[in-house]
Amino acid sequence: MRAALLPSGLQRGPTPPRRPACPDSAHDTGAFTLMEVLIALVIFAMAAVMLASAYLNVLTSYEVVSRGVQVNEDFAFARQLVLNEPDRKKVEEGGEFDTSGGRRAKWTAEIESTTVADVYRVTFSCELADPSRPEPDRQAQTFYLLRPTWVEDAGERGKLKEDAKTRILELQQKQQATRSR
């Protein structure tokens, strides 16, 4: 071992021996080991798979939403046919039509009289058959319609009007009785 000389002529202790450069050492050559490269590739592959699956989920969601919007529009169009039809017989027969999306819509309606003149309870059902799907989409809705043109029995209509008139008069008499107290 050599002793290093200091400028003032003093000697320092012995210097440690130098290690020979080892080609396998990553610290000495500045390169990555095979294990570090493989770990980085695994992390990158996992991130790529996760991003790809997230992207596919977004695409699938867009497709489902778009399909749902089309089905709702077709259903609303079929319901509008019922709401705009003045002839009760035509509504009771139901109907079919082809939608703009290539589906086949078939609708039916059941009409029931209520205790109020010219007001009917309508149970509307619609089935949308799509050639690309094994099962058709089905929706049903019940609503009340005021339709004076749907009257089948004028005598029944007159009786319902008289019943309504009687109920109104009874309510008015009850209100007057409570006010005069």
TORVOLUM-311371 format. One line per 4 residues: for each residue x, y, z of N, C-alpha, C. Coordinates in Angstrom, 2 decimals. Example, Ala and Ser with C-alpha at 12.3 -4.5 7.8 and 13.67 -1.06 7.14 Angstrom:
13.19,-5.69,7.80,12.30,-4.50,7.80,13.20,-3.30,7.80 | 12.85,-2.25,7.08,13.67,-1.06,7.14,12.90,0.03,7.87
END
This chain:
0.83,-1.17,0.00,0.00,0.00,0.00,0.87,1.23,0.00 | 0.36,2.21,-0.69,1.10,3.46,-0.76,0.50,4.48,0.19 | 1.29,5.34,0.54,0.82,6.44,1.36,0.75,7.67,0.48 | -0.30,8.40,0.58,-0.46,9.59,-0.23,0.22,10.76,0.47
0.88,11.60,-0.31,1.56,12.74,0.26,0.66,13.95,0.23 | 0.66,14.66,1.26,-0.10,15.88,1.35,0.82,17.04,0.98 | 0.32,18.18,0.53,1.17,19.28,0.12,2.11,19.77,1.22 | 1.76,19.65,2.44,2.62,20.17,3.49,3.70,19.15,3.87
3.74,18.04,3.16,4.75,17.04,3.42,4.32,16.01,4.43 | 3.12,16.12,4.93,2.64,15.11,5.88,2.10,13.92,5.11 | 2.14,12.85,5.75,1.64,11.64,5.10,0.27,11.29,5.65 | -0.54,10.79,4.74,-1.86,10.30,5.14,-1.76,8.80,5.28
-2.76,8.23,5.86,-2.77,6.79,6.03,-2.85,6.07,4.69 | -2.76,4.81,4.68,-2.76,4.06,3.43,-4.12,4.18,2.71 | -4.14,4.26,1.40,-5.37,4.32,0.61,-5.88,2.91,0.39 | -7.21,2.77,0.39,-7.76,1.43,0.22,-7.50,0.93,-1.20
-7.41,-0.35,-1.39,-7.17,-0.87,-2.73,-8.39,-0.67,-3.61 | -8.19,-0.45,-4.87,-9.30,-0.30,-5.81,-9.82,-1.65,-6.22 | -11.19,-1.69,-6.40,-11.79,-2.94,-6.87,-11.72,-2.95,-8.38 | -11.47,-4.05,-8.94,-11.48,-4.10,-10.40,-12.92,-3.99,-10.88
-13.16,-3.34,-12.01,-14.51,-3.20,-12.56,-15.04,-4.57,-12.95 | -16.23,-4.86,-12.50,-16.86,-6.15,-12.79,-17.91,-5.92,-13.87 | -17.86,-6.61,-15.00,-18.83,-6.37,-16.07,-20.24,-6.76,-15.67 | -20.47,-7.57,-14.66,-21.81,-7.99,-14.25,-22.48,-6.96,-13.35
-21.76,-6.03,-12.82,-22.30,-5.07,-11.87,-23.01,-3.94,-12.61 | -24.33,-3.73,-12.32,-25.11,-2.68,-12.96,-24.64,-1.30,-12.51 | -24.14,-1.22,-11.29,-23.71,0.06,-10.76,-22.44,0.56,-11.44 | -21.64,-0.35,-11.79,-20.38,0.06,-12.40,-20.53,0.39,-13.88
-21.46,-0.34,-14.61,-21.58,-0.11,-16.05,-22.69,0.87,-16.39 | -23.59,1.16,-15.46,-24.68,2.09,-15.72,-25.82,1.44,-16.50 | -25.90,0.14,-16.62,-26.95,-0.56,-17.37,-27.95,-1.18,-16.41 | -29.11,-1.61,-16.97,-30.13,-2.29,-16.18,-29.90,-3.79,-16.22
-30.30,-4.45,-15.16,-30.21,-5.91,-15.15,-31.41,-6.47,-15.88 | -31.31,-7.72,-16.24,-32.40,-8.40,-16.95,-33.66,-8.42,-16.08 | -33.50,-8.61,-14.81,-34.65,-8.66,-13.89,-35.36,-7.31,-13.85 | -34.63,-6.22,-13.82,-35.24,-4.89,-13.81,-36.02,-4.62,-15.10
-35.49,-5.05,-16.21,-36.17,-4.87,-17.50,-37.45,-5.70,-17.53 | -37.39,-6.94,-17.07,-38.59,-7.79,-17.05,-39.66,-7.23,-16.13 | -39.30,-6.72,-15.00,-40.28,-6.12,-14.07,-40.92,-4.89,-14.71 | -40.13,-4.07,-15.38,-40.69,-2.89,-16.05,-41.65,-3.30,-17.16
-41.31,-4.36,-17.92,-42.21,-4.85,-18.97,-43.52,-5.38,-18.40 | -43.46,-6.09,-17.30,-44.68,-6.62,-16.66,-45.57,-5.47,-16.19 | -44.98,-4.46,-15.58,-45.77,-3.31,-15.12,-46.40,-2.59,-16.31 | -45.64,-2.40,-17.37,-46.18,-1.76,-18.57,-47.31,-2.59,-19.18
-47.14,-3.90,-19.26,-48.18,-4.78,-19.84,-49.45,-4.73,-19.00 | -49.31,-4.72,-17.68,-50.50,-4.66,-16.81,-51.23,-3.33,-17.00 | -50.49,-2.25,-17.11,-51.12,-0.94,-17.33,-51.82,-0.89,-18.68 | -51.20,-1.48,-19.71,-51.82,-1.49,-21.05,-53.11,-2.31,-21.04
-53.11,-3.45,-20.37,-54.32,-4.28,-20.29,-55.43,-3.54,-19.55 | -55.08,-2.87,-18.46,-56.10,-2.13,-17.70,-56.68,-0.99,-18.53 | -55.85,-0.26,-19.25,-56.34,0.83,-20.09,-57.20,0.31,-21.22 | -56.80,-0.79,-21.83,-57.59,-1.37,-22.92,-58.95,-1.84,-22.43
-59.00,-2.48,-21.26,-60.29,-2.94,-20.74,-61.18,-1.76,-20.37 | -60.60,-0.70,-19.84,-61.39,0.50,-19.52,-61.96,1.11,-20.80 | -61.16,1.15,-21.84,-61.62,1.69,-23.13,-62.75,0.84,-23.69 | -62.64,-0.47,-23.60,-63.72,-1.36,-24.08,-64.99,-1.16,-23.26
-64.85,-0.94,-21.96,-66.02,-0.68,-21.12,-66.72,0.60,-21.54 | -65.95,1.63,-21.88,-66.53,2.89,-22.33,-67.28,2.68,-23.64 | -66.68,1.96,-24.58,-67.35,1.69,-25.85,-68.64,0.90,-25.67 | -68.60,-0.10,-24.80,-69.79,-0.89,-24.53,-70.88,-0.04,-23.89
-70.50,0.83,-22.98,-71.48,1.72,-22.34,-72.13,2.64,-23.35 | -71.33,3.21,-24.26,-71.89,4.06,-25.30,-72.89,3.29,-26.16 | -72.56,2.06,-26.48,-73.47,1.24,-27.30,-74.78,0.97,-26.57 | -74.70,0.64,-25.30,-75.91,0.35,-24.51,-76.78,1.59,-24.39
-76.17,2.73,-24.12,-76.94,3.98,-23.99,-77.59,4.34,-25.32 | -76.84,4.21,-26.40,-77.37,4.54,-27.72,-78.55,3.63,-28.06 | -78.40,2.35,-27.77,-79.48,1.40,-28.03,-80.71,1.71,-27.18 | -80.49,2.07,-25.91,-81.60,2.42,-25.03,-82.35,3.65,-25.52
-81.61,4.61,-26.02,-82.25,5.83,-26.56,-83.12,5.47,-27.76 | -82.61,4.63,-28.65,-83.38,4.23,-29.83,-84.65,3.48,-29.43 | -84.53,2.57,-28.49,-85.69,1.79,-28.03,-86.73,2.73,-27.42 | -86.29,3.68,-26.60,-87.22,4.63,-25.98,-87.91,5.51,-27.03
-87.17,5.92,-28.05,-87.77,6.73,-29.11,-88.81,5.92,-29.89 | -88.51,4.66,-30.18,-89.47,3.81,-30.89,-90.72,3.56,-30.05 | -90.51,3.34,-28.76,-91.64,3.14,-27.85,-92.50,4.41,-27.78 | -91.86,5.57,-27.68,-92.60,6.83,-27.62,-93.38,7.08,-28.91
-92.80,6.71,-30.05,-93.50,6.89,-31.32,-94.75,6.00,-31.37 | -94.63,4.75,-30.93,-95.78,3.85,-30.93,-96.86,4.37,-29.97 | -96.46,4.85,-28.80,-97.43,5.40,-27.84,-98.12,6.64,-28.42 | -97.38,7.44,-29.16,-97.95,8.64,-29.78,-99.02,8.26,-30.81
-98.84,7.13,-31.48,-99.86,6.66,-32.42,-101.19,6.42,-31.69 | -101.10,5.85,-30.50,-102.31,5.60,-29.70,-102.92,6.92,-29.24 | -102.08,7.83,-28.77,-102.59,9.09,-28.23,-103.25,9.95,-29.30 | -102.81,9.81,-30.54,-103.35,10.66,-31.61,-104.50,10.02,-32.38
-104.82,8.77,-32.11,-105.86,8.08,-32.87,-107.25,8.40,-32.29 | -108.14,8.99,-33.10,-109.48,9.31,-32.60,-110.44,8.11,-32.64 | -110.10,7.07,-33.39,-110.99,5.92,-33.55,-110.61,4.81,-32.56 | -111.53,4.49,-31.66,-111.27,3.48,-30.63,-111.02,2.11,-31.24
-111.73,1.76,-32.27,-111.59,0.43,-32.90,-110.17,0.23,-33.44 | -109.62,1.27,-34.06,-108.26,1.17,-34.60,-107.24,0.98,-33.47 | -107.46,1.64,-32.36,-106.54,1.50,-31.23,-106.62,0.10,-30.66 | -107.84,-0.44,-30.54,-108.00,-1.77,-29.99,-107.42,-2.85,-30.90
-107.35,-2.60,-32.20,-106.77,-3.57,-33.13,-105.24,-3.62,-32.99 | -104.64,-2.56,-32.52,-103.18,-2.53,-32.40,-102.55,-2.18,-33.73 | -101.26,-2.37,-33.82,-100.58,-2.05,-35.06,-99.14,-2.50,-35.08 | -98.54,-2.40,-36.26,-97.14,-2.75,-36.46,-96.52,-1.73,-37.40
-95.23,-1.52,-37.23,-94.49,-0.66,-38.15,-93.00,-0.97,-38.04 | -92.25,-0.62,-39.08,-90.80,-0.76,-39.07,-90.19,0.55,-38.58 | -89.23,0.43,-37.68,-88.59,1.62,-37.14,-87.42,2.04,-38.04 | -86.91,3.21,-37.78,-85.78,3.71,-38.57,-84.51,2.91,-38.31
-84.43,2.23,-37.18,-83.25,1.44,-36.84,-83.30,0.01,-37.34 | -84.30,-0.32,-38.15,-84.40,-1.67,-38.69,-85.11,-2.65,-37.78 | -85.75,-2.17,-36.74,-86.51,-3.05,-35.84,-87.97,-3.09,-36.27 | -88.67,-4.09,-35.79,-90.10,-4.23,-36.06,-90.85,-3.98,-34.76
-91.73,-2.98,-34.77,-92.51,-2.63,-33.58,-93.93,-3.16,-33.72 | -94.40,-3.80,-32.68,-95.78,-4.30,-32.64,-96.38,-3.81,-31.32 | -97.52,-3.11,-31.43,-98.14,-2.56,-30.23,-99.59,-3.00,-30.12 | -100.06,-3.05,-28.88,-101.46,-3.35,-28.58,-101.91,-2.40,-27.48
-103.22,-2.23,-27.39,-103.78,-1.38,-26.34,-105.11,-1.98,-25.87 | -105.25,-2.04,-24.56,-106.51,-2.47,-23.96,-107.18,-1.22,-23.38 | -108.44,-1.01,-23.73,-109.15,0.19,-23.29,-110.26,-0.22,-22.34 | -110.31,0.45,-21.18,-111.35,0.18,-20.20,-112.05,1.51,-19.86
-113.35,1.46,-19.72,-114.10,2.64,-19.29,-113.86,2.87,-17.80 | -113.96,4.13,-17.40,-113.82,4.47,-15.98,-115.16,5.01,-15.48 | -115.19,5.45,-14.25,-116.43,5.99,-13.68,-116.63,7.45,-14.08 | -115.71,8.00,-14.85,-115.82,9.38,-15.32,-116.12,9.33,-16.82
-117.09,10.12,-17.23,-117.49,10.12,-18.64,-116.32,10.57,-19.53 | -116.11,9.86,-20.63,-115.11,10.17,-21.65,-113.66,9.98,-21.19 | -113.44,9.42,-20.02,-112.10,9.12,-19.54,-111.92,7.61,-19.57 | -110.81,7.17,-20.19,-110.57,5.75,-20.39,-109.20,5.38,-19.84
-109.13,4.17,-19.30,-107.86,3.62,-18.82,-107.29,2.79,-19.96 | -106.09,3.15,-20.41,-105.46,2.47,-21.54,-104.21,1.75,-21.04 | -104.15,0.44,-21.30,-102.96,-0.34,-21.01,-102.27,-0.59,-22.34 | -101.14,0.06,-22.50,-100.40,0.06,-23.77,-99.19,-0.87,-23.65
-99.01,-1.75,-24.62,-97.87,-2.67,-24.65,-97.20,-2.57,-26.01 | -95.89,-2.60,-25.99,-95.13,-2.50,-27.25,-93.98,-3.49,-27.20 | -93.77,-4.16,-28.32,-92.68,-5.12,-28.46,-91.82,-4.70,-29.64 | -90.53,-4.54,-29.41,-89.60,-4.14,-30.46,-88.66,-5.30,-30.76
-88.84,-5.89,-31.95,-88.01,-7.03,-32.35,-86.82,-6.52,-33.16 | -85.64,-6.89,-32.70,-84.40,-6.51,-33.38,-83.78,-7.77,-33.96 | -83.48,-7.80,-35.27,-82.91,-9.00,-35.87,-81.56,-9.40,-35.26 | -80.83,-8.47,-34.69,-79.52,-8.77,-34.12,-79.60,-9.29,-32.68
-80.79,-9.31,-32.10,-80.93,-9.77,-30.71,-81.91,-10.94,-30.65 | -81.64,-11.90,-29.77,-82.51,-13.08,-29.70,-83.88,-12.77,-29.08 | -83.93,-11.87,-28.13,-85.19,-11.54,-27.45,-85.61,-10.11,-27.78 | -86.90,-9.91,-28.04,-87.37,-8.53,-28.31,-87.46,-7.73,-27.01
-87.39,-6.41,-27.15,-87.59,-5.51,-26.02,-89.09,-5.31,-25.83 | -89.54,-5.40,-24.59,-90.97,-5.23,-24.30,-91.13,-4.13,-23.25 | -92.11,-3.28,-23.49,-92.44,-2.25,-22.52,-93.96,-2.14,-22.44 | -94.43,-1.79,-21.27,-95.87,-1.61,-21.06,-96.08,-0.36,-20.21
-97.24,0.26,-20.43,-97.55,1.48,-19.69,-99.06,1.60,-19.58 | -99.52,2.11,-18.46,-100.94,2.35,-18.26,-101.13,3.85,-18.04 | -102.10,4.41,-18.75,-102.39,5.83,-18.60,-103.87,6.07,-18.83 | -104.34,7.26,-18.47,-105.74,7.65,-18.62,-105.84,8.69,-19.73
-106.86,8.54,-20.56,-107.07,9.47,-21.66,-108.49,10.02,-21.62 | -108.60,11.29,-21.94,-109.91,11.92,-22.13,-110.19,11.85,-23.63 | -111.16,11.01,-24.02,-111.48,10.82,-25.44,-112.99,10.78,-25.65 | -113.59,11.91,-25.93,-115.03,11.90,-26.22,-115.37,11.10,-27.47
-114.43,10.95,-28.39,-114.71,10.22,-29.65,-114.71,8.71,-29.45 | -114.29,8.21,-28.30,-114.24,6.77,-28.07,-115.53,6.22,-27.47 | -116.57,7.03,-27.37,-117.82,6.61,-26.75,-118.48,5.51,-27.58 | -118.81,4.40,-26.93,-119.49,3.30,-27.62,-120.98,3.30,-27.31
-121.32,3.66,-26.06,-122.72,3.62,-25.64,-123.10,5.01,-25.12 | -123.91,5.72,-25.88,-124.30,7.08,-25.49,-125.12,7.07,-24.20 | -125.90,6.03,-23.98,-126.70,5.93,-22.75,-125.80,5.82,-21.52 | -124.77,5.02,-21.62,-123.82,4.88,-20.51,-123.10,6.20,-20.26
-122.74,6.90,-21.33,-122.07,8.19,-21.20,-122.97,9.18,-20.46 | -124.26,9.24,-20.83,-125.20,10.13,-20.15,-125.33,9.79,-18.68 | -125.37,8.49,-18.37,-125.49,8.06,-16.97,-124.25,8.48,-16.18 | -123.06,8.31,-16.77,-121.83,8.71,-16.09,-121.80,10.22,-15.84
-122.28,11.00,-16.80,-122.33,12.45,-16.63,-123.28,12.83,-15.49 | -124.43,12.17,-15.44,-125.39,12.44,-14.37,-124.82,12.07,-13.01 | -124.11,10.93,-12.95,-123.48,10.52,-11.68,-122.44,11.55,-11.24 | -121.66,12.04,-12.18,-120.64,13.06,-11.85,-121.31,14.34,-11.38
-122.40,14.71,-12.04,-123.12,15.92,-11.66,-123.67,15.78,-10.25 | -124.21,14.62,-9.91,-124.75,14.36,-8.58,-123.64,14.45,-7.53 | -122.49,13.86,-7.80,-121.36,13.91,-6.85,-120.90,15.35,-6.63 | -120.86,16.13,-7.68,-120.44,17.53,-7.57,-121.42,18.31,-6.70
-122.72,18.11,-6.93,-123.73,18.79,-6.12,-123.63,18.39,-4.66 | -123.40,17.12,-4.38,-123.26,16.66,-2.99,-122.05,17.32,-2.33 | -120.95,17.41,-3.05,-119.76,18.06,-2.49,-120.01,19.54,-2.21 | -120.71,20.20,-3.12,-121.01,21.62,-2.92,-121.91,21.82,-1.71
-122.88,20.93,-1.51,-123.77,21.04,-0.35,-122.98,20.82,0.95 | -122.04,19.89,0.95,-121.24,19.63,2.14,-120.37,20.86,2.47 | -119.83,21.48,1.43,-119.00,22.67,1.66,-119.83,23.81,2.23 | -121.04,24.00,1.71,-121.91,25.07,2.21,-122.31,24.80,3.65
-122.53,23.52,3.98,-122.92,23.16,5.35,-121.78,23.45,6.32 | -120.54,23.18,5.90,-119.41,23.42,6.81,-119.12,24.93,6.95 | -119.41,25.72,5.93,-119.21,27.16,5.99,-120.24,27.82,6.91 | -121.47,27.35,6.89,-122.52,27.98,7.67,-122.42,27.64,9.16
-121.62,26.72,9.54,-121.48,26.37,10.97,-120.68,27.34,11.69
END
